[in-house]
Each structure stands twice: as structure tokens, then as C-alpha cells.
């Protein structure tokens, strides 16, 4: 349904921790000019866990309105409460989002059957394309390929963001889903290999700071041009790694602030990038040609 480099957009904030809508508009234009293929608003990189319902819906609506159909907008609407996920997904549909991205319920560690019933209920409640999101390193909950295959039979569940970094999962999932079910990577470091192995794109943290490069890398990989994709990706290797030197989105928000695109604010319980980590991220940015 969607292809290429999709940015997991940060949510910029002012010093009082309120949403900085002026900088958010600047980010939207930055990505459209750079060739980003789609924007994910208020995903987990967008601090969805600490935005309240009103803020969450307001940010999605703002991004949809500012993008104005120039590229697709995917709204992060996952929650560990099924009823809250339904509310957020309905809000995204009402705002005009093109699709929703739903992270697996975090902390409460549902069974595979619980995961199936959770996503099934959301999909049946809100008629909008929905993308599953599996990131067990953050949620303590791993959606197995068998569950993905079961959920793919529901008409408006159209794909998955698979962020385990396990390339072997592509074949396992593809073996049981239809050809129009999309697979996106959430692991920047293995994105090229993921796409070359049959993936359709990625929802990227790195694309926040290197959108042009990510667009070209994913474009080459989708075309099957492994040599070009790997050559373009090589300077970003340190960035893929070091944007996670502290919990995401701490490093990437600091990097964007260094680029003059947003301020340094982040919402508690997350804290600004530590002094020890700042030279690490700066060096990765320099290697990537950003600074």
C-alpha cells in the first residue's frame, strides 16, 4: 500500500513540554522537500506514550492538514488498552489519515490469542487501513509470524512494521499472507537487507535527520540495486546505531535540535541526551555528512 522511506516523525516540544506546532510544520516541509515517501505522526518515536488523547489527536490532525495530501500520513494509534486504541484510531480516521500504525500492547504482555483479538477488535471497530507494529525490545511482547498471518486475513489489516531485525521473519510471514500484504522494517541497521529480501519499505528513525539519503537508499533497494543501496547506506551505519545510544527518541531529538529544526525539549520521563552521549551522536552525524 505504501512504499519507500517513511519517517517515524518526532513530536517537537517547547520548554514547558507542550507541543511545538511551529517546529512541527517546519519538519513536515523539510520531509516533503527531501523526498520522504510518507510521514508517521505520533508513532512511538513521536512520544505517543506520553501525549494525552487530546494532544495525540491534535498532532495527527495538524500533520494531515499541513501535508495536504502531498504524501501519505500514517497515524500511530496503538495502545495497551484496546478501547484506547479504538478511540485513537477513530480519531485518526476522522482527521483524514491514510492509515494507522498500531504497536503491540506494551507492558501487559498479552498472549498470541490476546494479540489477535486486540487487533481484530480495533480493525473491526474502525474502517481504515491498519499496519501492525512489532517491536518486542520496547513492548516486552513479540507478535509471532503465525499471529501476523492470522491477522492478515482481516480486510483492513494491510501490513506490518517488523522491528526485530530478524530478516528470516520476512520469508515466514510472506509464506502465509497474500501478495498485497506489506512488510516494513523498523530496524534502520538492517533495512537494506530487509527490502532486498522482499520488504516494501521502512518506518525509519534515521530518516528524521537524513531524509534524502534514506529515500535514495530505499529507492535503490526496492529496485533491486543492492550495490547502490549498500553504497549509499554505508555512511549512515554509525547513525543507525548511535541514534539508539540512549532510549529513542532522545538522541534523534538532540540531533534535530543541533540541525536547528527543533528545540531541545523532551517530555519526562525521557530526558535530554547526556553530555557523554552527545559526541557519539555528533560523530555519527558528521560521518553521515549531516554536520
BELZIRA-V967403 format. One record per backbone hydrogen bond with DSSP energy under -1.0 kcal/mol. CO is the residue of the C=O (numbers start at 1). NH is the residue of the N-H. E is the energy in kcal/mol with one decimal. If there is no record, write none. Layout:
co->CO nh->NH e->E
co->CO nh->NH e->E
This chain:
co->4 nh->202 e->-2.3
co->5 nh->37 e->-2.2
co->5 nh->38 e->-1.0
co->6 nh->204 e->-2.7
co->7 nh->9 e->-1.5
co->7 nh->40 e->-2.8
co->12 nh->20 e->-2.7
co->14 nh->17 e->-2.3
co->18 nh->14 e->-2.9
co->19 nh->21 e->-1.2
co->20 nh->24 e->-1.8
co->21 nh->25 e->-2.2
co->22 nh->26 e->-1.6
co->23 nh->27 e->-2.3
co->24 nh->28 e->-2.1
co->25 nh->29 e->-2.0
co->26 nh->30 e->-2.2
co->27 nh->31 e->-2.3
co->28 nh->32 e->-2.1
co->29 nh->33 e->-2.5
co->30 nh->34 e->-1.3
co->31 nh->36 e->-2.2
co->38 nh->7 e->-1.9
co->39 nh->74 e->-3.0
co->40 nh->9 e->-1.4
co->41 nh->76 e->-3.0
co->43 nh->48 e->-1.2
co->44 nh->47 e->-1.4
co->47 nh->50 e->-1.6
co->52 nh->56 e->-2.9
co->53 nh->57 e->-2.4
co->54 nh->58 e->-2.2
co->55 nh->59 e->-2.6
co->56 nh->60 e->-2.0
co->57 nh->61 e->-2.5
co->58 nh->62 e->-2.3
co->59 nh->63 e->-2.5
co->60 nh->64 e->-2.6
co->61 nh->65 e->-2.5
co->62 nh->66 e->-2.5
co->63 nh->67 e->-2.7
co->64 nh->68 e->-2.1
co->67 nh->70 e->-1.6
co->72 nh->39 e->-2.2
co->73 nh->98 e->-2.5
co->73 nh->99 e->-1.1
co->74 nh->41 e->-2.4
co->75 nh->101 e->-2.8
co->81 nh->85 e->-2.4
co->82 nh->86 e->-2.0
co->83 nh->87 e->-2.1
co->84 nh->88 e->-2.6
co->85 nh->89 e->-2.3
co->86 nh->90 e->-2.5
co->87 nh->91 e->-2.2
co->88 nh->92 e->-2.2
co->89 nh->93 e->-2.2
co->90 nh->94 e->-2.6
co->91 nh->95 e->-1.7
co->92 nh->97 e->-2.4
co->93 nh->96 e->-1.1
co->99 nh->75 e->-2.6
co->100 nh->131 e->-3.0
co->101 nh->77 e->-2.6
co->102 nh->133 e->-1.5
co->106 nh->108 e->-2.3
co->111 nh->115 e->-2.4
co->112 nh->116 e->-2.3
co->113 nh->117 e->-2.6
co->114 nh->118 e->-2.4
co->115 nh->119 e->-2.4
co->116 nh->120 e->-2.4
co->117 nh->121 e->-2.2
co->118 nh->122 e->-2.0
co->119 nh->123 e->-2.5
co->120 nh->124 e->-2.3
co->121 nh->125 e->-1.6
co->122 nh->126 e->-1.9
co->126 nh->128 e->-1.7
co->129 nh->100 e->-2.2
co->130 nh->158 e->-2.2
co->131 nh->102 e->-2.9
co->132 nh->161 e->-3.2
co->133 nh->104 e->-1.8
co->134 nh->163 e->-2.7
co->135 nh->138 e->-2.2
co->135 nh->139 e->-1.7
co->136 nh->140 e->-2.0
co->139 nh->107 e->-1.3
co->144 nh->148 e->-2.0
co->145 nh->149 e->-2.6
co->146 nh->150 e->-1.9
co->147 nh->151 e->-2.5
co->148 nh->152 e->-1.9
co->150 nh->153 e->-1.2
co->151 nh->154 e->-1.9
co->154 nh->157 e->-2.0
co->156 nh->130 e->-3.1
co->158 nh->182 e->-2.7
co->159 nh->132 e->-2.7
co->160 nh->184 e->-3.1
co->161 nh->134 e->-2.9
co->162 nh->186 e->-1.6
co->166 nh->169 e->-1.6
co->167 nh->170 e->-1.7
co->168 nh->172 e->-1.4
co->169 nh->173 e->-2.6
co->170 nh->174 e->-3.1
co->171 nh->175 e->-1.7
co->173 nh->176 e->-1.8
co->178 nh->181 e->-1.6
co->182 nh->160 e->-2.0
co->183 nh->200 e->-3.3
co->184 nh->162 e->-3.2
co->185 nh->203 e->-2.6
co->188 nh->191 e->-1.2
co->190 nh->194 e->-2.4
co->191 nh->195 e->-2.5
co->192 nh->196 e->-2.6
co->193 nh->197 e->-1.5
co->194 nh->199 e->-2.0
co->195 nh->198 e->-1.9
co->200 nh->4 e->-1.6
co->201 nh->185 e->-2.2
co->202 nh->6 e->-2.8
co->204 nh->8 e->-2.8
co->205 nh->208 e->-2.0
co->206 nh->209 e->-1.6
co->206 nh->210 e->-2.0
co->210 nh->214 e->-2.4
co->211 nh->215 e->-2.4
co->212 nh->216 e->-2.1
co->213 nh->217 e->-2.7
co->214 nh->218 e->-2.7
co->215 nh->219 e->-2.1
co->216 nh->220 e->-2.3
co->217 nh->221 e->-2.3
co->218 nh->222 e->-2.6
co->219 nh->223 e->-1.4
co->220 nh->225 e->-2.5
co->221 nh->224 e->-1.4
co->224 nh->226 e->-1.6
co->225 nh->229 e->-2.3
co->226 nh->230 e->-2.6
co->227 nh->231 e->-2.1
co->228 nh->232 e->-2.6
co->229 nh->233 e->-1.7
co->230 nh->234 e->-1.7
co->233 nh->236 e->-1.7
co->234 nh->237 e->-1.6
co->236 nh->240 e->-2.8
co->237 nh->241 e->-1.6
co->238 nh->242 e->-3.5
co->239 nh->243 e->-1.9
co->241 nh->244 e->-1.3
co->242 nh->245 e->-1.5
co->247 nh->250 e->-2.5
co->249 nh->253 e->-2.3
co->250 nh->254 e->-1.8
co->251 nh->255 e->-2.5
co->252 nh->256 e->-2.2
co->253 nh->257 e->-1.9
co->254 nh->258 e->-2.3
co->255 nh->259 e->-1.4
co->256 nh->261 e->-2.4
co->257 nh->260 e->-1.4
co->267 nh->270 e->-1.7
co->274 nh->278 e->-1.4
co->277 nh->281 e->-2.1
co->278 nh->282 e->-2.5
co->279 nh->283 e->-2.2
co->280 nh->284 e->-1.7
co->281 nh->285 e->-2.3
co->282 nh->286 e->-2.3
co->283 nh->287 e->-2.4
co->284 nh->288 e->-1.6
co->285 nh->290 e->-2.9
co->286 nh->289 e->-1.2
